[in-house]
């Protein structure tokens, strides 16, 4: 069986190589590719996707997996080999349901749609993006049709990003969380608002960039295996565990987007750089799920980057870089970066309101998939839901329905993972603080090696070996639970706003 296992590993390695090449094509499209290259890039991605799909669905691979299945079941279920075989079978069963022609078509449609989204967002004109999104919605419905009927059609999409999670399960978590978050937000609204005016002034762009680099270098982001570039919508992209790239964006008159966006993406990237070397070029060299991935990025962005101990170390340095903050004391700065105020833009939302942005998008996606909401009606529906959820109405499409890149890539089913990541991050954080009781003191000293080491050992090194709920339970003792997140919000904002 060892010979057959090696044969499987060779096939998976070649698929990983193609996946890495596709990742680099996608990264380039968002960073340096000229606008006129969109059609060719779609063809290139489509060709590589076709080759990968043909390899991933070949009868020879299916026969090999049938032969290896009993062997995999005889191994220690937690061994790399057992998990590799298990996930290879899962991936094969899913891939064989999707025709190669569909994969090619999807790559071509989304490449053009992504370019159209960027243009539509720049012009704040949803009508320019609408026909492309209609094609993507049609593709999404066709994709669902390739799979057996689920409890809800959205389950099939959610499974792509959060394996084995069900729509009903996510809705139940959110329905339990939403009233508690709303209660916190209402309590805060009754208190005097904190001042964050000092964040809204000119900040030299290069100095912003350099400070962000300084911070994530201390976090442990490995520049020998990564780089940072600018993009309209920050993202992380990995071609291998030794090539994990991040992007950021800089607002010359608002410090937060670069500051916290850079920290956020470094969290994703350090997860990607932390997968066990033994998993490289296998189907396990990936995150357990998007929710687990998001738990890492939100942890570094919020639980570290918006914490008082962090700024007790870094604030003097920030004041040195930006002397205009010299008259702003630490307490005022800390409260300002944690200001709770309903906002239009998801990626700039505070911790207390962020999940409401996600719940809104989940509701919209489900309505689209159920056929209850047409693409042409999205701007009006979006604006109405923003008013319902956050009491705000976007003044234009760019700050409303066009703000996120995900739909242009056909990524329906993705958004809920952001909120799940928030919840997971706090479950892990409680466990981390129990295991590293002097963590606050370490952050005050600008030391993050113990924190990153804990994450490497408990989360990163496993890659995709465990299902997300399984991994959370192994590490924290329970499945995804909103309790720690609610306790965190109540304590943190209770202190900031005097609740």
N, C-alpha and C positions, 0 to 999 in steps of 0.2 A: 504493500500500500504506500510505502514511502515514495516509490517512483511516481505513482499517480498523484500523490500530494505535491510533489515537486512540479509535476506537470501543471497542476492547478495554480500553484504559486507563480509559475512563469507566465501563465495567461493573465492572472491578476496584475502582475507587474507591468505587462504590456498595456493593459487597460488603464492602469494608474499613470503610465507615461502619456497616453493620449489625453487623459483627464487633465494632467498637468499642462499639456500644450494648449488645451481648450481654456484653461484658467488664465494662461498668459495672454491669449487672444482677447479674452474678456477684459482683463486688466488694462491692456493696451487701448482697447476701445474706449474705456472710461478716462484714460489719462492723456495719451499722446496721438492717437489715431486721428488723421484729418477727417472732417465730416463726410467728405466724398467717398471715404473708404467703407461706408456702412454696408453697401450691397455686396461688395467683395468679401467683407468680413463675414457676412451671413453665409455666403457660399463656402468659405473656408471652414467655418464652424460646422456648417451642415455636413460637409464631406467628412471631417474628423468624427463628428457625431455618428454619421452613418457607419463608418468603419468600426467604431466602438460598439455600436448597437449590433452589428453583424457578429462581432466577436463574442459579445455578451450573451447572444441568443443562439449561438451555433448549436446544432444537434450534438456535435462532438463534446462540447462543454456540458450539455445536459446529461449525456451518457456518463461522462467522467464524474459528475456530481452524484448521479445515481449509485455509482460504484463506491464513492467515498462516503456516502451518507451513513451506512452502518458502522464504518470505521470511526467516523466523527462521533457517533453516539456512544461508542465504546470508550472514548477518551474522557479524561477529567473535564467536566463541562465548562470549567473556568480556564482551561488551557488555551493558549493562542490558537493552536491547531483546530480544536473543537469549535471555537468561536468563528474562526476563519471559514471553516466548512459550512457552519450554520448560516452565516450571513451571505456566503456565496450562493447557497441554495435559495435563500430569501430573495436576493437580488436577481437571480436567474428567473425565478418564478414571476417576478414583477416585470422584468425586462422583456420576457417572451410574450407578454400580453400587448406590448406596444409595437406596432409595425415600424420597420425601418423608415419607410416613406414618411411616416408621421414625424419621426425624430428630425429628419432633414427639413421638412416643412416648418416645424416649430422653430428650428434654429434660424431659418431664413426670415420668418415672420417676426420673431422677437428682435433680431438684429436691426431690421428696419424700424420696428416699433420703438426700440430704445432710442434711436436717433430722432425719431419723430417726437418722442416724449421730451427729450432735451430741448428741441426747438420750440415745442409747445409751451414748456415751462418758462423758457426765456422770454417768450412773447405773451405768456399768460393767456393762452388760447386753447382751451380744451378741444374745440372743434378740429384742430389740426391733428390731435392725437386720437380722437374718437374712432375713426375707421380702423385704425391699427388695433385699438383695444377691443373693438368688436370682433376682429379676427381672432384675437387671443382668447376671448371668452368662448368663442366657438370651438377653438382648439381645446380649451379646458373641458368643455362638455364632452367632446369626443374622447378625450383622455379618460374621463370618468367611465365612459361607456366600454372601455377595454377591460374593465375589472368587474368582478361579481358584484351584484347589488349589496350595498352596505346598509347599516342602520340609517345613515344619512349620506347623501352623495358627497357632502363635504368631507366625510371621513377619509375618502380616498386621497384627497388633496392634503389633508392634515398629516396623513401617514408618511408623506414624502419628507416632511420636515421634523415631525415629532412621532417617530415610529410607535405604533400600537396605541396611540392616544385616540380617543373618540370625541366627536363634536359635542356629544351630550356631557362628557366628562369635563371638557374645557368650559362649556357654558355653566355647568354647576359650580366650578371653581370661581368663575367670574361673577356669577350671581351672588355667591356668598361674600365675595370681596367688595363688590361695587358699593353696597350701602355703607360699609365701614369706611371706605375711602371718601365717599361723599360726606359722611358725618365729620370726618377730620377736616375736609376742605371747608365745610360750612362753619365749623368752629374757628378756623383760622381767619375766615372772612370777617368775623365779628371782632377781630383784634386789630390794633393799629398795624399798618403794613410796614415791613422793614424797608430800608432804603437800599436800592441797588443802582442808583444813578451813576455812581462812579465806574460801573462796568460799561456804561454807554458813553464813550469818549474815544478820541483817536488813540489807537495802539499800533505802533509800527509793526508791519506785517512780518518782516524778517525776524524781529525780536520775539514776536509771538511764536513763530516757527521754532526758533532756537530754544526758547523756554520749554516748549512742548517736547522737543527732542531730549533736553536735559532731564525732564521728569521721567519719561518712559525708559530712558537709559538706566536711571536708578531703579526703576521697577524691575528691570531684568530683560527687556526686549533686546534680542541678540541681533545687532546690526550686521554681523557677518553672515547672517541668514535672513536678512530682511532689508527693506528700504521704505521710505515714505515719499509720497507724491501728492499732488493736489487733484481733487476730483469734485464735480458738482455735488455729488452725494457720497459722503465718506463710506468706505468699505474696506474689507480685508480679503485678500485673495492669496491662496497658497498653491504653488505648483508642486511642492513637496515639503516635508518637514524642515528642509534646509533652505527653503525659498518661500517665505511667508511675508507678503508685502501689505502695507497699509497705506491708506490715503486720508487726507484731512481737507478741510476748507477753512478759510480765514476771512473773518469779517473785520475790516479795518477800524470799525467803530464799536465793536462789541466783543469782549474778551472770551465769553463762554463757548462759542462754537468750536474754535480751535482747541481751547484748553481742555474741555471735557470730551470733545470728539476724538482728539488724539489719544487720550487715556482710554477711551472706550475701545477704539480699534486695536490698541496695543494689547488689551485683554484678550480679544479674539486671537490676535497673532501669537501671543505667548502660549495660548492653548495649543495652537497649531504647531508651534516649535517644540512643544513638550511631549508630543506623542512618542512612545517608545521607539527607539531606533530599530528594534526588531520588527516593527509594524510597517516600516517604510516600504513602499511599492506593493502594499497589500490592500485589501478592501477594508482593513481595520484602521488605516492611517487617516482617520477623519474624526470629527467630533461625534459624540454619542447622539446628539440631536441639536437642532437650532436653539432649543430652550436651554440646554446645557451650555452651549456656546455663549448664549446671551447672558447666562449667569456669570460667566467669566468677565465679559466686557462691562456689564453693569456693576460688578463688584469693584473693579479697578476705577471705573468712572465715578461711582457714587459712594460706596462704602469706604473706599480709600480716598478718592480725589475730592469728595465733598465733606470729608471729616475734619474735625477741629485738630486732632493730632497731626494729620498730614500738613495742614497749613501752619501749625506751630513751627514746623521745620521749614517749609517752602516759602512762607509769606515774606520773610525778610529778603529772600532772593528775588521774589517777584517785584517787591518795592524797589530793589536795586536796578532791575531791568526796566521798570516803568516808574520813574520818580513821581509821576502824577498821582500815584497811590500813596505817596509818603504821608499824607495827612489823614489817610483812612486807617483807623486802628484795626487790629486783627478781629475783634469781636464783630465790628461793623461789616468787615469784609466777609467773614464766615456766614453771617446772617444774610448778607446780600446774595452770595452765590447759592444760597438755599431758599431764596425767596419763593413762596408759593403764590403763583398767579396764573390763572388759566391763560393759555397761549395758543396761537394758531398752529405752530409748527411742532410736530411730534418730537423731532430730534433735539429740540431746544426746550422741551417741557420739563418742569420740575418733577421731583420724585413723587409728590403727592397727587399730581394730576396725570402723570404719564400713562398709567394703565387705562385711563378713560379714553385716551386716543386709540389705544389698541382695541378696546371693547367696541368702539365706534366702527373701526375698520372690519372687525370680525362680523359685526351685524350687517355691514354693507356687503361683504363678500358672500355671506350666506344667502342674502336676499338675491344677489346676482345669480348665484348657482341654482337657487330654487326657481329662477325665472320670474321672480316678483319685482325685479328692478332692472330696467333696460339701461344700457350703457349711456345712451343719450341723456338720460335723466340723472346721471351721477352727480354733476355739479350742484344741481338744485337739492338733491337728496342729501349730499354731503353737507351743504351749508345748513340745512334744517337740523341735521343730527348734531353738528357742531354747536348749534344754539341750544339744543336739548341737553347735550352732555356737559358742555363747558360754558354756555352762556355767551358764545362768540359767533360772529358771522364773518367768514373770510371776505375781504374786499375784492379779491380776484382769484382766478383759478390757480395761479402759481402758489399762493398761500393756502389754497384749499385742496381740491381734488388732485392737483398735479404735483403735490409736494414730494411724494414718494416715488422711487424708481421701480419698485417691485413688480407692479402690474405690467410694465413694459417688458419685463423678462418672463412674463407668464407665471409669476410666483404667487398664485392664489393658494392660500393655506398657510402662508408664512407668518403673518402678523401676530397671531396669538402667541407665537414662541417668544416674542419680546416680553410680554407680561409674565409668562411662565418663567422666563429667565430671571425676572425681578424676584419672584417668589423663591425660586431655588437659591438665588444668591444669598438671601437672608437665612435660609435653612443652613447653608454651608457656613455662613458667617458666625452663627451661634456656635457651631461645632468647632470652627477655627479658634474662636476666642476661648473656648473651653480647653482646647489643646495647647494654645499659645497665650497664656493668661497675661503676658506683658506685651501683647501686640501693640497697644496704644503707645507704650513707651518706645518700642522699636520704630514706629512711624514718626514719633516726635524726633527721633534721631536720624530720620531719613534712611532707615534700614528696612528692606523689604525681602531679604533673602529667605527668611524663615517662612513668610507668607507664601512666596512663590514656590518654595520647597514643599510646603504642605499641599498646595494645589497640584504640583507635579506628581507627588506620590499618590494622592487620593483620586485625582480626576484626570489630569493630562496624560499620564503615561498609558492609561488604558485605551486611549483612542476611542474606537467604536465598539469595543468588546462587549459592552453591556447596553441593554435598552435603557432609555433615560430614567424611567420610573425605578427600574432595578438599581441603577447606579445611585440615584438619590437615596433610596432606602438602605443600600449597603453602607453609604457614608454617614447618613444622618439618623438612620433608624426608622424613618417613615417616608411615605410617598410625598409627592408635592403637596405642601400645606401652606395656605396663606397666613397662618397664625404668626410666624416670626416676622413676616413683612409688616403686618398690621401693628405688632408690638413696636417694631423699629420706628415706624412713622409716628406713632403716638408719643414715644419717648423723645425722639429727635425734635419734632415740631412742637411738642409740648414745652420743651425747654426754650426753643427759639422764639415762640409766640406767646409763651406764658399761658398755655391752655389749662 
